[in-house]
Structure formats: structure tokens, C-alpha cells
Amino acid sequence: MEAFVSRFVDRVTIHVAAGDGGNGCASVHREKYKPLGGPDGGNGGRGGDVRLVVDPGVHTLLDFHHRPHARASNGKQGRGSMRNGAIGEDLVLSVPEGTVVLTPDGEVLADLVGAGTTFVAAEGGRGGLGNAALSSKARRAPGFALLGEPGGEHDLVLELKSVADAGLVGFPSAGKSSLISVLSAAKPKIADYPFTTLVPNLGVVTAGDTVFTVADVPGLIPGASEGRGLGLDFLRHIERCAVLVHVVDCATQEPGRDPLSDVDALEEELARYTPALKTEHGAGDLESRPRLVVLNKMDVPEARELAELVRPELAQRGWPVFEVSTASHEGLRELRFALAEAVEEYRAEQPEPEPARTIVRPLGVGDTGFTVEPDPDFEDAFIVRGEKPERWVRQTQFDNDEAVGFLADRLAKLGVEEALAKQGAKPGSQVTIGAVTFDWEPSTPAGVAGVLGGRGSDLRLDQDERISAHERKAAKKARRTSLDEEGGYVGE
């Protein structure tokens, strides 16, 4: 019979992709006796977000290990008769409490603690506007709509750091799992050989009115901070602990080991891990956490004799020392209340959590929201960067001249053309905005609505038609002047 082993996974890399926004619709209302009833194209729906939500029923990142790719649904395209496209459904991914979200470079994006805490891992793309929303005095019946924006895509690293108040550290087989089993209702696997515990064990402990959690760190041995054994994989699980507890095996038969050397060796590993902790995760200093020492296995006569020898020296370091036996339950009550007191002191020192706030950062005075700079790779070429210009380019149908003219109007109104001219751009200069590079033609300024062509076209983009439009306008003005002089103009 095949055995199935539950795997504990506490670090994964995932790829998240939000949904794309739906395209807007270019439509004209038509019915009997109203062949051109005006634009009625609806807007595209917004793409769905990818959200990480803390779920108390989830305790591992195993699901992400097997399915590292996650994508939300796209928004639907707008339709005629003012029908907007459906909004894409958000994809909610459940994560354990204590999950830290990082970039592949190690930058912390979110620290998810507390049931229901949510982080938007990828934001859905905006839906494009339909031609009904784009109509104006200049464009009464636009023959184009805006495209939906693509959703965000990111590679993220998820790390799980157990949310425990007290962390047990000690050599393999020191009795950490046994101690958790008698302090709480947890039932970890226990055996008398190294690395029995392959995953962090958590237990809930009650002492009077105080309820707190205890976790052990498996496989912590000398060299763990440099990748030896299993300790490096699980050291992160004690980063949040209020108090660290050294569990010392006073009945060990291994040569060269004694309680004092065990404690010193583990303290050295904790000290070595701290610099990496600060640099990569911005966490606090483990060396500053309060310590307790548990001299375990007092039911063995030799262990009690050894404890009498080492207790004074450990007490000189300012650490409370407790002699316990998980077999006879000796000393457990005193240890339980001492841990509760240390945890309460830590909780009292913590600042009150601030309520969630939305931070709005307005542009500074004179900040246009875009920059123009020469392209370092090409001569007579420029790069325009900014949230608005890049978004507008993504939304433009470049196979529709009227849509391109609309983009030109928006860029000119924002001040992009003026900024390009100040940078030395000339007609024919290459300009890159986002993923699009085009030849700059400053002869397409904003506000030339009088020469716009039919639906789907823009006369500014056709030199011959633009001249003809100007000629027709001049002829019309001359005819009107002539009729005024003759006294026969009554309007057309």
C-alpha cells in the first residue's frame, strides 16, 4: 500500500497574472426613422485582481508548490445599446497567517498577519471606454473606442514565518516536541533519533488568563545559519517570537556535548542569522529577545546531577532556568506561567496597531506626471515616461486614424508635444512611449476639431485631405462675406 506523506512547504515562488480589461465598443444607435441615433457603445469591464488573503484554516504553502501559476479572469468587451462589459472575477488565494510577500530580489511587499488580511498581488487592467463615453462637441459620433489595459503580472516569493509567542530551540532529540506535547494539546511525531521533526510544530498553551502559542525549530545544529542540516530552512519561524527557550538535553550520551556547550553553540547560530535577517527582511534582532533555559529529562538521575552543576553558570547570564521532565511532568506548571509572564510583558510593550489607511500622494506643484528624455541608444530619438501617456498608448487602436488623432490630442493637451519641442525634437524624430515607437509630427496639435474627418478617420493624418478641408472652409467664408456685402445672406 502506497504511503502518502504530507509535505510542509514554507517558501515558494509564484507567478500571478491579473485579468485584462475588456475593450470598449464603437457602436451607433440605429432604429426605424433614426438611422444615426448617436453613439451607444458601452465600456469594457475591468479585469479581475489576484488577491492573497490570510485563512486560519491554511497552514502551509504546499498548494502553491504544486500550482505556482495563478491568473484572474478577463473583463468582457462592451456592447452596443450602452451595455457595459462584465467585470472580471477576482482570484482569491488563501495563505497561512505569517506569510511574507517578497520580490525575487528580496524586497518585502507585505507581511500578512491576522485572519482576513488581504494583499493585492496583481491588479486587474482597466476596461476601455466605449464611443458613447468618448463623444464630445468635437466628436459627436466617435468611430473608435479605447482598448482595455492588460492586467499586472508579477513573480513573487512567499515565505511562511510561524506566528508563535514562544520559540523552542535546541539540538535534535533535546525533547522540544515532547515539551510541546505536554504543554499543549499538540501531538507531534516523537522518536529518539535526529531530525525526527521535519516541520515546525505549534501548540496553544493556557496559563491562567493568558493564552499563547509555542513553536519549535527543527534541526537546529552548529552550522545551520550557513545551510548545514535543516536549521536554515526553519530559522525564519522564530523571527516573530516574543521569547526564546533553550531546551537542553541533560541526559545526552553523545561525547563532547554538555548543556553549556549546547547553549553556546545555538546562541552563536542565532547571532549569525541575525545580520541576514535585518538585510533581507527588515526583522528585529534575535539577540535582544528574552531567554529562558529548560534543563530537560530530570527523570534521569544523571541528568539531575548535571543540572545541579550547570544551573549556577546559566543563572549568572540572567536567564531564568527551569528543571523539567516531560515524562513525570515535573516543573511544567512553573515553566508554563513563566512563559505566560514573558509573553504578556512583550505584548504590553508593542504599540497599538494602526487602522488601515488609504495613502494618497498627490503630484507636486508643477509636476506634469511625465518626463521626456533623449534615448541613449539612438540619435534624434526621445523617450516619454509617465503613467498617463503610457496608459493612453496601451488603450489606442493604431489601425484607426481617428483613435490615433484622439491620442495626439490627449498628449498635446497634457504638454507632451511642448516638452518634446523643448528637448529639441524635430519632425520625423523617433519618440517612444511605452512599447510603441513612432515618428513625431508636431503638425497634429490639439484643438483642430474643425478639420476632423468621418467616423474612423482624422484629416490631420492625411495631408491632401487636410488641405482640401482648409480650402473648403476658406471658400465657405468667402461666399458668406460676398452674400453679406450684397445684403442677401440669410444663413445656410
Stockholm file with secondary structure:
# STOCKHOLM 1.0

chainA/1-492         MEAFVSRFVDRVTIHVAAGDGGNGCASVHREKYKPLGGPDGGNGGRGGDVRLVVDPGVHTLLDFHHRPHARASNGKQGRGSMRNGAIGEDLVLSVPEGTVVLTPDGEVLADLVGAGTTFVAAEGGRGGLGNAALSSKARRAPGFALLGEPGGEHDLVLELKSVADAGLVGFPSAGKSSLISVLSAAKPKIADYPFTTLVPNLGVVTAGDTVFTVADVPGLIPGASEGRGLGLDFLRHIERCAVLVHVVDCATQEPGRDPLSDVDALEEELARYTPALKTEHGAGDLESRPRLVVLNKMDVPEARELAELVRPELAQRGWPVFEVSTASHEGLRELRFALAEAVEEYRAEQPEPEPARTIVRPLGVGDTGFTVEPDPDFEDAFIVRGEKPERWVRQTQFDNDEAVGFLADRLAKLGVEEALAKQGAKPGSQVTIGAVTFDWEPSTPAGVAGVLGGRGSDLRLDQDERISAHERKAAKKARRTSLDEEGGYVGE
#=GR chainA/1-492 SS CCCCCCCCCCEEEEEEECCCCCCCCCCBCCBTTBTTCCBCCCCCCCCCCEEEEECTTCCCSHHHHHCCEEECCCCCCCBTTTBCCCCCCCEEEEECTTEEEECTTCCEEEEECSTTCEEEEECCCCCCCCHHHHCCSSCSSCSCCCCCCCCCEEEEEEEECCCCSEEEECSTTSSHHHHHHHHSSCCCCCCSSTTCCCSCCEEEEEETTEEEEEEECTTCCTTGGGTCTTHHHHGGGGTTCSEEEEEEETTCCCTTCCHHHHHHHHHHHHHHHHHHHHHHHCCCCGGGSCEEEEEECTTSHHHHHHHHHHHHHHHHTTCCEEECCTTTCTTHHHHHHHHHHHHHHHHHHSCCCCCCCCCCCCCCTTCCSCEEEECTTSTTEEEEECHHHHHHHHTCCTTCHHHHHHHHHHHHHHTHHHHHHHTTCCTTCEEEETTEEEECCTTCCSCCGGGCCSTTCCGGGCHHHHHHHHHHHHHHHHHHHHHHHHTCCCCC
#=GC SS_cons         CCCCCCCCCCEEEEEEECCCCCCCCCCBCCBTTBTTCCBCCCCCCCCCCEEEEECTTCCCSHHHHHCCEEECCCCCCCBTTTBCCCCCCCEEEEECTTEEEECTTCCEEEEECSTTCEEEEECCCCCCCCHHHHCCSSCSSCSCCCCCCCCCEEEEEEEECCCCSEEEECSTTSSHHHHHHHHSSCCCCCCSSTTCCCSCCEEEEEETTEEEEEEECTTCCTTGGGTCTTHHHHGGGGTTCSEEEEEEETTCCCTTCCHHHHHHHHHHHHHHHHHHHHHHHCCCCGGGSCEEEEEECTTSHHHHHHHHHHHHHHHHTTCCEEECCTTTCTTHHHHHHHHHHHHHHHHHHSCCCCCCCCCCCCCCTTCCSCEEEECTTSTTEEEEECHHHHHHHHTCCTTCHHHHHHHHHHHHHHTHHHHHHHTTCCTTCEEEETTEEEECCTTCCSCCGGGCCSTTCCGGGCHHHHHHHHHHHHHHHHHHHHHHHHTCCCCC
//
